[in-house]
Amino acid sequence: MSDAAAWRELFVATDRAGLAALGRAAQRAVDSLDQPHRGPRSSRTPAQLRDAVRALEVCPPEGVALDTVLDELGAAVWAHGVRPLDVACVAHLHPPSVVPAVVSELTIASSNQSMDSWDQSPAATEVELHLMDFLGRRIGLPAESSGVMTSGGTASNVLGLTLARSWAAAELGVDVLRSGLPEEARQWRFVASDQAHFSIQRAAAQLGLGRDAVVTVATDERGAMAMDALDATLDDLAAQGRRVIAVCATAGTTDLGAIDPLLAIAERARGIGAWFHVDAAVAGAFVMSEELRARVRGLELADSVTIDFHKLWWQPFNASALMVRDVARFDLLRVRSNYLDRGDELDGMVNLVGRSLDTSRRFDAAKVMASLRTIGQRTFAAMLEHLVALNDYAASVIVDHDDFALVAPPSSVSCVFDAPHYAAHDLRRVQQGLLADGSMVLGRTEIHSRPALKFTFMNPLTTREDVDQLVALVARRLPRRSTAHEDDRG
Ligand SMILES: Cc1ncc(COP(=O)(O)O)c(C=O)c1O
């Protein structure tokens, strides 16, 4: 075979022969997922996994047949990955992925549109804009709202707070992108609850304000921002001459799933002229259910909203969005470039690079839209409602169990509990033991320094019987006799 013929086989061609070859390779890739191991993960140790992976030369002098490469990956990697669809995979906000999204990944990668400029993604740009419009309507944002897809909740939070910072500077007549932070920025603060995701701190750090610029507010027994604490914090900050440039609420905290009182927080933010950002990475999906959407009332008042499709929308990583109340606010971010975003394009050609902290960017909107169209409103809402009800059930099982106590009442899809008669090291051993032998991927965290275990329900196929079994399995791993020492519990 000539070099050119061999090279040609490497690329995705959309002629009939090229697509047939892609289809055969795709089938082989799918077959490589068919592995004998069952359960949420195999029991291989880190050293065994390392040895199996290191045995594969990354770039050998001569290439290996694709079928062989796919089989090797199947045996060394897919066989020993975590399986988010297993009912015992309950540690994190880590969803099983739906088929329409997964097959769309193949077409996304094959067509390789890049979302930075219209000339690299003409129809794809329209899809992303269409999806953002849909999301804005579901949230209840005004017609002039829009958004942009990002790589995750962290990136969306950073983007939202970057806009908030630029907004605060613009109010002082300063273009922060050009001239950097004004002198007044020393007094700028973000306010968020003590359960907010660490990406709020990361945003403050990256924006040059420093992590200390995030002032945390105490939470109530559910883990939601306490309004009296917020009011006291805002009063204190005002008395110290600080300027709160953004109030960040969370709709669905990472551990407890708690939803801050969005309506009341929106009102306080407006009262002090602060940007109102809502990290709805977790509970943002509730806008898809008539039953659940009341829990996130107030989201429609936000200046910016983080939505994570790769959580309760069952999308494979990466898929997130940052929505803004008024699309014109993205102009605060825009850096024109001669080659990409000149501003003299023909009417209607939108270059999404103007909204993003990325330049080249994946067409993740396609898989989200394919999934939502396939699943449909009714089934989507039903799956979500099932998970919330399942989590309530899990909480009731924990409450009734002799060994366990609930750390906080359930709010979304996570159930955090501890074992009052046992020590922190017992909880650690239970969680690590289940992980090591591959029988459960269980969450472990701390709430206000209280060590705890956590179920996060992301898989709508999980039943109440499964929950009973999960609780029983955890209980069986507790040591026979209490080894509790008060000192150890901190
Ligand atoms: C509330 C919340 N916000 C943001 C994030 C960060 O999301 P990502 O991992 O997609 O960056 C998480 C992650 O779990 C989260 O729980």
The ligand as an SDF file (V2000), in Angstrom:
LIG
                    3D

 16 16  0  0  0  0  0  0  0  0999 V2000
  -22.3700   22.2580   43.1470 C   0  0  0  0  0  0  0  0  0  0  0  0
  -21.2350   21.9670   42.2180 C   0  0  0  0  0  0  0  0  0  0  0  0
  -20.7350   22.9560   41.4730 N   0  0  0  0  0  0  0  0  0  0  0  0
  -19.7090   22.7710   40.6340 C   0  0  0  0  0  0  0  0  0  0  0  0
  -19.1280   21.5270   40.5140 C   0  0  0  0  0  0  0  0  0  0  0  0
  -17.9720   21.3430   39.5960 C   0  0  0  0  0  0  0  0  0  0  0  0
  -18.4110   20.6520   38.4800 O   0  0  0  0  0  0  0  0  0  0  0  0
  -17.4030   19.9990   37.4530 P   0  0  0  0  0  0  0  0  0  0  0  0
  -16.8560   18.7910   38.1240 O   0  0  0  0  0  0  0  0  0  0  0  0
  -18.2710   19.7000   36.2860 O   0  0  0  0  0  0  0  0  0  0  0  0
  -16.3450   21.0130   37.1540 O   0  0  0  0  0  0  0  0  0  0  0  0
  -19.6110   20.4630   41.2740 C   0  0  0  0  0  0  0  0  0  0  0  0
  -18.9990   19.1490   41.1600 C   0  0  0  0  0  0  0  0  0  0  0  0
  -19.4410   18.1900   41.7120 O   0  0  0  0  0  0  0  0  0  0  0  0
  -20.7000   20.6840   42.1370 C   0  0  0  0  0  0  0  0  0  0  0  0
  -21.1910   19.7100   42.8950 O   0  0  0  0  0  0  0  0  0  0  0  0
  1  2  1  0
  2  3  1  0
  2 15  2  0
  3  4  2  0
  4  5  1  0
  5  6  1  0
  5 12  2  0
  6  7  1  0
  7  8  1  0
  8  9  2  0
  8 10  1  0
  8 11  1  0
 12 13  1  0
 12 15  1  0
 13 14  2  0
 15 16  1  0
M  END
$$$$
